[in-house]
Amino acid sequence: MTDRILPREHGRVHDALVLRLINKHGMRPVRAHFAVRRVALDLTPNRDTPLVHAEIQELVRESIEHAGQFMTDFMRIVAPRLKAMSEAMAQAAAALRSAGLIAEDGSPARPDPSRPAWMSPYGPPARRRRH
């Protein structure tokens, strides 16, 4: 399980855990580093292993809280714009329906079969010349 949370290579998670162990628990940097590496490499647990696991859980919890807050802020900003866009699209669809360009279900309107070709705004279809 810790392999998914704490990669085997040195990275930001490793550094964050080492800093947490130093700042929150007063560990020396070398001891904090080796405690984190011991968990990352899934070596035999020692007295620091439960502390590292607790800090991993705390870091994950904080990350989830930050992500949730980000999504809340994002939706607060984006929701009014999405509502305005959907209203504009509904108005455009209503205008296309009233112009007879689309059917009620949104599919393209079929030409009126009772209308002759010469009544088309483009005129009748061109005749082919034979050589």
N, C-alpha and C positions, 0 to 999 in steps of 0.2 A: 504494500500500500504506500509506503513512504517513497518508493521509486517514482510513482506518478506525481507526487507532490514535490519531492526533492530530487532533482536530476543528479545523475552520477558525476557530471562535469561541474566545475565551479561555475557559479552563476549568481544572479541577483538574489535568488531565494537563499542560497548558502550564505551570501554576505549579509542579508537581512537577519537571518537566524543568528549568525555570529554576533552581529551588533546588538541584537536583543539580549543575548546571553551576557554580553559584556555590560551593557547599560542597566538592565533590569536585575541581574543576579550577581553582578560584580565579579564575573569570571575573568581570568586573564585571557588575553587574545589567543594565545597558542592553545590553551585548554578548550576554549570555546570552539575554535576551528576543528580540533580533533574530535570533540564531542559530536559536532555536526557531521563530520566526515564518517565517523563510526556508524551513525544512524544511516547515512546515505549509502554506505557500502554494505549495510545489513550485517555488521560484525557483531560479535558477542556483546550483549548489553553490559554497561557498567553503571556506576552511580549517577552519571549525567544523562543517561538515555531517557529516563522518564521526563526530565526537565526539557530535553530537546523535543520530545513528542508533545509535551504540553504547549511549547512555544509554536510548534507546527500547527496544532489545532487553533491556537489563538490567532496566528497569522492568517490561516484560512478563514476563520470567522470574520476577522477585520476586513479581509479582501471581499468577502461576500457582502458585508455591510456597505463597503465603498461602492461596489458594483450596483447594489440596490439603490443607493442614493444617486448614483450617476443616472440610472434608468429613470428614476422619479424625476430628476431635474430635466433630463432629455425629453420625457413625455410632456412635462409641463410647458416646455418651450415649443415642441413640435405639434402637439395636439391642436392648438388653434389654427395653425397653418394647414394641417391636414383637413380640418373641418372646412376652412375657406376653399381649399382646392376641391373637395368633394361637392360643395355647393356650386362652385363654378362649373364643374363637370355636369352636374344635374341640370343647370341652366342651359348649357350648350346642347345637351341631349334633348331637352324640351324644345329648343329652337330648331334643331334638326328634324324632330318629329312634326312640329307645326309647319315646317317648310315642305313636308312630305318626302324628305330625303332618306329617312329611316322609318322602319315600322315600329310598333309599340314595343316589340321585344328587342329592339336595337339592331336588327338585321337590316341590310340595305333594302330600300323600297323597290319593288318591281315596277317597271314601266307600265302604264295603263294600256292594256291590250286594245281598248277601243279607240285609242288615239292613233291616227295614221302617221306614217313616218314623215310625211311632208310637214306635219305640225311640230316636229322636233325643232328645238332651237338651233340645231346644227344642220337642218335640212335633210333631205332623203339621202340614203347611202349612195356613194359614187358608183357609177356603172363601170364595169371592167371593159377595157378595149380588147378586141381580138386582133391579133396581128395577122 
